[in-house]
Amino acid sequence: MSQTNAAAASRTSPTRPGGNAASAAPLPSRLGTLVVIPWAGASEEDGEDMSFLMAYSLGDGVDGPEGTERAVLEAAEEIGLPVGGAILDVASAQRPPVKVLVEGGKAMVTMPYLRANCPVPDQWTAAARARRSVYLILASRPWPQAVPGAVLTEADLRAFAGDPEVLGTAAHALVPVGSLQ
């Protein structure tokens, strides 16, 4: 099964004029283009569908792919998202750093450095509403091949999103789903 990556992209602040001082560049310009991709699949815990959103950079920040990875880790720490195996339950956080609103076949993700509207399939929406939450992954490793509009196969997504190194260096959060009513 192949699909077009219709994920939402959010370009962070543009590169500073004359910008050779990459290490001194503001965090948004070091993050580069952030993209959000959705999928739904069976949870390992109960076998029921879970909605996933993965935010990742294309690696086009001012410091290149390696600098982008460092910038994503810095952003995760600043936002308060745990990196590695721990999962932040945003519902129990004092000041939730991440919000997801689901409406009209789209997931709207809002967090520091990222605001994106991402088209989501019906299976994803049904799982998000049934669980009343979404599993969000903020990958620190760039995925430059997965630009919006690119054709991605299920194997492509599984290879990146299921890679233990990607998951081990990513921030993880369980985010309650809001909707307009």
SULKAQUI-V708734 format. One record per pair of residues at least 24 apart in sequence whose C-alpha atoms are under 7 Angstrom apart, sorted by the first residue. I is the first residue (numbers start at 0). J is the second residue. Records with the same first field share a line. If there is no record, write none. Layout:
BEGIN
I=J  J
END
This chain:
BEGIN
0=152  153
1=150  151  152  153
2=150  151  152
3=148  149  150  151
4=147  148  149  150  151
5=118  147  148
6=34  35  36  117  118  147
7=34  35  115  116  117  147
8=32  33  34  35  115  147
9=33  34  113  114  115
11=112
14=61
21=61  62
26=70
27=112
28=60  61
29=60  61  62  66  67  70
30=56  60  67  70  71
31=56  57  58  59  60  67
32=56  57  59
33=57
35=117
37=119
38=123
39=122  123
48=126
49=126  127
50=123  126  127  133  134
51=133  134  135
52=134  135  136
53=135  136  137  138
54=136  137  138
55=137  138  139  141  142
56=141  142
57=141  142  143
58=141  142  143
64=141
68=139  140  141
71=139
72=139
75=170
78=111
80=170  171  172
81=170  171
82=168  169  170  171
83=166  167  168  169  170
84=167
85=171
86=171  172  173
87=171  172  173
88=172  173  174
89=172  173  174  175
90=174  175
97=174
98=174
99=174  175  176  177
100=176  177  178
101=176  177  178
102=178  179
127=176
131=175  176
132=173  174  175  176
133=173  174  175  176
134=172  173  174
135=171  172  173  174
136=169  170  171  172
137=169  170  171
138=165  168  169  170
139=168  169
140=165
END
